[in-house]
């Protein structure tokens, strides 16, 4: 049940009846407890239009709105806000219905992870992978059809030297277990050995002309490199699979056709042999965006003078494929903020070319992951696939903490907890920050059992499960009925009922930190309830067990949507 939507609908009906059919109710969580559970400030905006005093209009709306069984109290507060307290019977109904309601879904493409295979997977690919995967899970849970697209960088001149090096050392050489030294060797040979450099350049030509033997070598290299990425995905519990890979090379065959199409539409201008599009010349809405300092329109190059294609060209083909072949209604690009300009150009190109009309193309940028020294984060220097090192370190650190906290666990249990806590901590630290800002990667902060961290939430979950174990009650059988008496019970029930609106907010904003904040507030509301309301053996046991069971299930589902495991005992 989406409480926010329900209140919005009821208040907007009243606004319409008052003569402000276009006015919005603007409902949000109350900013202070004395303002009830939700606040609406739509009356403030509509009052002007209706030429009425805001507080008076707010009072009239409360009278007119159908809030029976929805709000147990509605009052005018401040300059004309409507403060609403949710009816406990409605909460009781919300808490026995499904935890997540599926909506009439859209087809959503999510472009995430997308490592470049000519070098090791970088930290910014880790951020894209973690954020994209959480968004994919949330959208799917809400009933959307998610089409994961791993737009890997698998084409370009850099592959010439890798293919030539692979030729020399042989495909099954042990050195391929360590790709990082493989890239380094290939690059230094390219710089130092003239003969090797010649063969590398020839390999580029062979790739471009489609020489089968060279393509087979390249494919072999891509497969090996992708299997390293897959190992990172598996270790992190990320839902990407080989079938989600559709890299840059997949669009090679479309590029000439794109150019012909742009030409047929009269969009191409030649400049020193390169082919360009001037969005500002096609539509006035691009005048400001594509303007040089001297006021002249700025072009976007779609083919270089040597006939080579660019990052844009491939992305334009991918965009058209997603719109026309995958039938996407929404395409989310979870890509580093440093590429913002690229996406502005890409979306403008698509618009003037008429590709994907009606489809929502969205770049959702994220900031840089910093080390504690404030510089871009680096994993330990040298040796091994670096992101795997990070995963191993996370597990080792978590294991040490868990051993100290609960020495009674068996060795196998320790490993499970260490994996869940270590990887959960890394993911949650990233997801819980507003993604647009940079954030500092700090082991101690992310592994703390206090505060807005994965271990805190996982521990809250385990505490509830231990209560059920102690009472020998199956959480599934805790079905209430809900009887709200104490203030802490109302606050907890309300927070539980807000799960749906939180997920819908994550889906529309593509901001997973809203879900993290929600789960942290849920665990905190639970802790306050648990401190003041005895559960086992109390008169209100049935109702309170329902609150406990629902909290555990919501924490579990919520963490699962973030790609984080929960364990019953830790
Ligand atoms: N491989 C690119 C990089 O590492 C990111 C690709 C993002 N997706 C896209 N459709 N351009 O910079």
Boltz pocket constraint, residues with backbone or C-beta under 6 A from the ligand:
constraints:
  - pocket:
      binder: B
      contacts: [[A, 111], [A, 113], [A, 114], [A, 115], [A, 116], [A, 151], [A, 152], [A, 153], [A, 315], [A, 318], [A, 333], [A, 334], [A, 335]]
      max_distance: 6.0
